[in-house]
Structure formats: structure tokens, C-alpha cells
Amino acid sequence: MGVLYLGLGLYALNLLVGVAAQMGHRFGIGHHVLYAAVFLSAGAACVWAFHPALLVTLVVLAVMPKTRPGGPWHPLMAVVGLSGYVVVLLDS
């Protein structure tokens, strides 16, 4: 379960960075490096603590680069991805 909480923590951190970016803060490559860590930890959580809801999170993370930051789909997809983790926590 530790990898699940690591993935959730990194996802939450990335959401906070995204909110800060929406407010005008610039993170440059750091946001992309964090995104890669979020993707890898979500994949690890899916392998070691499998729950079908985590597949939602992985699909959202895969689609996220196709959405435009600053547009309405980018934050909406981020929240949908978080819902995968929330479902897992509520189900356990």
C-alpha cells in the first residue's frame, strides 16, 4: 500500500503545482519532471496495489499532454485522474 500513498502524494503535489501555475507561477521543466514521477508512481501503484479505478488515473495521465494548459480540459482531467485514487481509498 505504500506505493499507493506515494503515488497519491505525488499526484496531489502535482495538482498543487498546477494550481500555482494557473495563478501565474512558472515551474519550467520541474513541472514536467514531477509529471513523469507521477506517471511512474501511478503505474507502480497499479501494479502493486491493483484496483480498476487506478486505470482511470493512468488513462488520464496518458491523455493529459494532449490537453492545453490554461484551457478547461487540463484541470478537469487532473481532477478526474485524482478520482481514481479517491475511489481506491474509499474502497479499502
Beta strands, then each sheet from edge to edge (+ up, - down):
end
